[in-house]
Amino acid sequence: MTPLRPTARPLRAGGRRLCLTWTVLAVALAGCGPIEAFKASAVGERLGLAPITPCDVSKLEGKRLIGAYLRQVTVTQGFEMFSITGVPRSTGLPRNLDFDDSKIRRLSLSPDGALTGSRRSTITAREGFPKTATLPAVYDMTYRAERIDYTGPMVVGTSATGFEIPTTGRALYGGTVQLSMTRFLEDGSVQTSDSTGRFTVDIGYGSGRARFDVSALETTEGAALPFDRLTWANLGVCGTRVISSGQGNVKTISAEGRASSPFVIGRALAPARSNFESMQFANQERPAPPGAYGGIFSIESDIGTLSAVFLSDNSP
């Protein structure tokens, strides 16, 4: 059986499309045969399902870059999340990056330390994370396409190869996480909150499941966050990637230990959609199990957004 791996398309999750995506996933777990029948059905044709690709990472792919990019149009709220592939230079830094239908080419190091390339792209080290000449690293990337300016955080590094991913046991990583929250208040104003904290992730290779925890949050700008800790459980392990399939089991906890929500309308929870995209990066000494971990996530509702970028400190 070949498990599903999401392709490098926007990880949108909403309404009927999300429910159908989970249906496809459930069928795939039972066997790949029914997938072809589903794709041939009227519903499958409307969805335009892409070919099913395995979670395994080949030796060739293990020499490429992988990552995640949380893109935002500079003049609007809201995000699009992309998985990234790319080609490194001999120095290890990115030369080309591919995501969705966009390609950033001819990246080179400028005198001020930024990477610049095609599409008016500029990639700079993100404040709050180590500024390093090696990968993995966290960047802010801006570029232009179809006369639209985009910006957002990006985590990128060298992919591990399939045989370097354990099939049993666990891996534990910890590191820095930055959270940014925007809330649209009833009076029409916008409240922003930026915080930094620590994360831990527990990856179970045998179960194919992972748990992500955020704690020790400190406000760096704006209002304090309405929660003290965050837990994202039941994430899926797909080769080098640790991902949600649109929702996941997300819980925020107050300083008093009570379950809370960042988005409330009156006393009711506001509907929200959530996406989580992360990956395990190759060890410096290879072949070996992955040596670092990082990614991004976003939670979006009608009354606000919560996003994060994170990268581990060192090997597990």
N, C-alpha and C positions, 0 to 999 in steps of 0.2 A: 504493500500500500504506500502510496506517495502522499504525504500530508500537504495541506495548503500552505502557500507562502504568499502574502499580499504583494502585489506588484508595486512598482514605483509610481503610483498615482496618488492624487489627493486622498487622504484617509477620511473621507467624509462619512458621517454617520448620522442619519436622521430619517425618521418616519418609516414608511414601508420599506425603503431600500435597506435600512439597517436590519429589519426583521428578516427579510429575505436573505441577507448575507449570512445571518446566523443559521438559517435553514440550510443553506448550501454547505456551511461548515459542518453541521451535524451529519448531513448525508455523506460528506467526504470521509468522516471518521468511520463510517460503516463500510466504506469501500468506494473505489473510484468509478466503478461501473455505472451506478445511478447518476453520476454527474453528467455523463454524456447525454443521457436521456433528458435530464433536466435542462441542459443547454439547448436541446432541440425543441423544448416546449415553448409555448407562447410567452410564458413568463421569462424563461431563460433568454429568449430572443430579445425581449424588451430590455433586459438587464445588460445585454451585450457582454457576457462573461468572457474574460480573457482566458487564455490557455492556463491550465493548472501547472504550476512549477513547483519543484521540490524545495524543501528547506535546506537540503544538503548544499554545501559550498564546495565547488571544485577547486583543484590546485590553481587553476588560472584565476578564478575569482578571488582566491586567497592572496593574490598579489595586488589586488585592487584596493581602492579606498571604499569605505562604507560610512554612512552617517545619517543624520536627520536634520531637517531644516524646517523651522516654524515661520512661514512666510506671512507677511502682513502688507497690504497696500498702505503706503505711507499716510494717506489722507483719510483712512477709515479704520473702524474697529473690526475685530474678528481676524481669524487666522485660517491658513491652509497648511496642512502638515504633509511633508514629503520625506520619503526615504531617498538617500543619495548614494550614487556610486561615482567613482572617479579614478583617475590615473595619477599616481604620484611622480614627482621628479626624483632624480637620483639622490637629492638631499632629503627626501621623505615628505616634503611639503607638497600640497596639491598642485597639479599642472592643469588638469581638466576636471570638471564636475558635471554630472548629468542628474537631472531630476525632472519628472513629469515630461513636458515637451520642451524644457529649457536646457540649454547647454552653455556652460561657462568655459571658455577656451583661453589658452595662452596666458595662464596666470603666472605672474612673475613678481619677485620681491622688489618693492620700491624702496627708496632711501629712508623713508620714515618707518619702515618695518611692515607696512601693509602689503597685501597681495592685490594686484590689480590685473584685470583681464578684459575679455570681450563683454559686450552688453553694458558698458560703463560700470563694470563690477568692481567693488572694493570690499576686501575681506580683512578685517582688523581683529586683533586679539580682544576678547571680551574682558572688561574690567571685572576684577573679583576672582578670576581664574589665572593660573600660572601662565606667564608669557614665555613660551618655549619655542625652540626651533625644530622640535620634533612633534610627532603625532602620537596619540590623539590630543586634540585641543578643542577649545571652545572659541568660536568666532562670532562676530556680527557681520552679516553679509548684506550688502545693498547692490541692486542692479536694476536695469531698465529693460523692459520688453513691451512691444506694441505701445510705446509712449506712456507706459505706466511704470511708476517707481515702486520697487518692493524693498522691504527690509526685514530683518529678523535674526534670531540666534541660530547658530548651526554648530553641531558637534560632528567631528569627522576624524577618522583614524584608519589604520590598515586593518583589513578584514582578516579574521582567522580563517583557516581552512577546515573543511568538514571533518577530517580525521583528527583535528586538534580539539574538537568539541567533545567533552565526555558524554557518555550515554547513561551514566549512573552517578550517584553522589550529588554533592552540592557545591556551590561557590558562593562566597559572601564578599560583597564589595561595600565600601563606604567612601563618602566624599562630600564635596560642596554642592549645594543646590541653591539656585536663585529663583524666587517666586515673584511674579508680578500680577497684581489684581486690579481690575477696573470695575467699578460699580456705578450704575446709572441710577441716581437718586430721584425721588418723587418730584422734587422741585426743578428737575431738568438739569441739575449740575452733575458733574462726573467726578467721582472720588477715586484716586489711585493709591496703591500701596505697593511698595517694593520691599522685599525682605530677603535675607540670606539665612541659610541654616545647614543642617547636616542630613544626609540621607544614608540609608542602608538598604541593600537589596539581597534577598535570599533566593538563589536560583536553584531549583530542583531539576536535575537532568533526567532522572528516572521518571518523575511524574510529568515533566514538561510544563511545570507551573512555577510561578515566581511571585514574590511579595515585595513591595516597595514601601518604605517608611520614611517620613520626613519629620524631623524634630529640631529642637534647639533653635527655633526661628527668632531672628532679631530684625526689627524694622530698620531699614536704611533710608527710606524716604516715604513721606506721606503718612496716611493713617495706618494704625496697627491692623494686622489681619484679624478677622473675626474668629480665628481658630488657633490652636497651639500646636497641633500635630495633624498629620495626614497619612492615611494608609490606603494603598491601592493593592488589593489582593486579586488572586486568580488571573494573573497575567499569563500569557502563553509564551512558551519558548519555541522558537522556530529557527533552527540552525544557530547562527550568531545573534539573531534578533530576539528581544523580549518585548512583546507587543500586546496591546489590547485589540479587540476586534470591534471597536466602536464604543463600547460602554465600560465594561470592567466593574469591579466592586470597589467603589471609592467611598472612603469615610473620613470626615474631619472631626477632630475632638478638641473641645475647649480646654482651657487651663485647669478647670475644675474636674476634668475627666468625663464630661458629658458629650454625647454625640451632638454635633452641630452641623450647620450647613452654611456655606458662604453666600448662598443665594436663596432668599426667603421673600415671598410676597405675602404680607400679613403674617399669618401663622402657617401658611402652606409652603412647601418646598417648590421652588421654581423648576420647571422642566429644564434639563440640561443634556448636552451631548459631550462625550469625553473621548479623547484619543491619547494613546501612549505609544511612543516609538523610541526604542533604545536598542543598543547593540553591544556585543562583547568584542573588544579589539584584540588584535594579535599581541602576543608577548614579545618583548624585545629579543629574547633568546628563543629561537625556533628550531625544530618543532617543539611545541609546548602548549598546554591549555591556555586559553585567553588570559591576558594580563591586566586588562583595564576594561572599564564599563562606563557608558554615558548615554545621554539621550535628551529627549524633550517630552513634555506632555501639555495638553490644553484641555480646559473644561469651559464650555460656552453655554450661556443661558440668555434669555431675553433681557435680563437685568444686570448682566455683567460677564466678565471673563476672568479666568485664572490660568496662567501659563507658567511653565518652569523649564529651566535648562540645568543639566547636572553632569558631573564628571567625577569619576573616582580618583582618589589620591594616588593609589599605587596598586600593585598586584594583590589578589585576594590571599 
